[in-house]
Amino acid sequence: MSRTRTPRTVVDDAERARRLASLLDYHGRLLPNESHRRAVATSVGTPMPDALRLNPLQPASLGLPSTLRRRGATPVPWCSQTYQFEVPAPHLGQTLEYLLGAFYVQAAAPTLAVVVLDPQPGERILDLCAAPGGKTTQISACMNNTGLLVANEPKRKRLPSLIGNLERCGVANTVLTGAPGAMMARTFHNYFDRVLLDAPCSGDGIVRKSETVLAHWSAEKAVHRSHHQTGLLRAAFHMLRPGGTLVYSTCSLSLEENESVLTGLLRRYGEKAELLPIDGFAAPPLPRAVASHYPAELARAVRIWPHPHDTEGAFVARITKHDPTQWPAADDDAADWLVYRKEDAAVEARRHRLEEHWHFSMPLPSDQTLTVRGEYLCCEPERAADFRSRNLHFIRAGMRVARRHRGYDYLSQQAATLWGHGMKGPSVQLDWPEVACLFQNKTVSLARKAPTRGLVLCRFGPWTLTRGVVGWDRRGLQGLLPGAMHRPVLARL
Ligand SMILES: C[S@@+](CC[C@H](N)C(=O)[O-])C[C@H]1O[C@@H](n2cnc3c(N)ncnc32)[C@H](O)[C@@H]1O
């Protein structure tokens, strides 16, 4: 079945064609031969296949691989959690599974950066440019929601999408900060086990997905951006501990935003920095005449072209650090911070009441702590308190477990979907029409009398959807879904 493309006109057709031809020509110089150039031009003219990445943090993702295979989706070679559909899969964002955080709608190419980063449970990791959170949610899943994941995003207007994705995907191990990337390096000296710099870029590699890139792209602007990227890469490298892993990625295919930026780092830090090979990913090499302008080790980075894997363009490089670095204007040293704060008795009492009502034991990782933040009871990485007290562009941390209202702790939506399967407290099982009604924010008339009145978990098969209130007749159920989850029409994967 052929895929249809939604036309998006940014300039008139002739101008669009001229700009696209000039971009393809520009990129074409980086390919080894004419057949590759033709293949890129063809793939850029073909719509992207729909793709998603499963989120193993959420119980609702279990069992989805067989559903996906039935729908003709196959895992991509470098990331077994990412599936690409052979036939269009419209409305993925309207499905129940999406709303429960079982997957993130994401193309195949950007998932490679986190695979190369290889995050491990319990580590300290920095995602320097985080919004809207595609890679943050992927990193947190690799860490199994443990350790410390600092997600930084300085653009305020991009925070709601980042926070929404973290909550939907059940991410609890983050500290969210809002600093310009280079400023973070004044505090974090040789500190993180791994750093991801998914740099702001021209996006010239994703013209296949969004032609709006054509309205802004020019070779001069790419040079301008590379100065910003060079500064961010230095800061990212400084924050990495010796022996750690830094991944530099962009969705640009240009030399300016990739090889030139990396060359700047290698020149500045000499033998302290080393580019490492990326195993298991073959990509067409740069023509020799182009490659000869850069240090030979840059051939170890990967440029993902759209045509071999039917995805968008991207660039990924893996770097390690051999010796500590110094930063010119240092404020403080985060390595001195860590002070463990024990949970206090009042917090423990609230935890106990929640556990009693919902009949479960809160599955907190040993490096997370339960704490009160305003009206919320939150679980957060132990180190979050230090970020807060030092006011390091702190925005928020961890996961909201419950909200206090009139002396009672109401379980949050995020805790319900993430932990609900382990709760043996009051619940009602819904059928599909009742689920659809719940997501329309209508009162559900239950086909079967609920076992109890008052607060319950609403379940659909093995999945916990949300919390709800059962009325006095045990027939009426009012869901407590957040407004952002309401859907007039709800689909299934
Ligand atoms: C390519 S996007 C990141 C995409 C994200 N990693 C993901 O996978 O969803 C780059 C981000 O860098 C942010 N940014 C721009 N300038 C920055 C700076 N000086 N320091 C840190 N982040 C910056 C942008 O606002 C943007 O959200």
The ligand as an ORCA input file, in Angstrom:
! r2SCAN-3c Opt
* xyz 0 1
  C      17.244     18.672     18.883
  S      16.335     19.358     20.169
  C      16.407     18.117     21.385
  C      15.486     16.955     21.121
  C      15.412     16.005     22.295
  N      16.723     15.542     22.686
  C      14.537     14.813     21.993
  O      15.036     13.735     21.684
  O      13.305     14.955     22.092
  C      17.420     20.556     20.808
  C      16.923     21.252     22.062
  O      17.993     22.074     22.548
  C      17.418     23.203     23.165
  N      18.442     24.262     23.285
  C      18.603     25.380     22.533
  N      19.644     26.098     22.999
  C      20.169     25.436     24.055
  C      21.236     25.678     24.968
  N      21.995     26.766     24.882
  N      21.474     24.779     25.937
  C      20.720     23.666     26.042
  N      19.686     23.377     25.205
  C      19.408     24.250     24.231
  C      16.275     23.552     22.230
  O      15.333     24.352     22.897
  C      15.745     22.168     21.861
  O      14.701     21.796     22.718
*
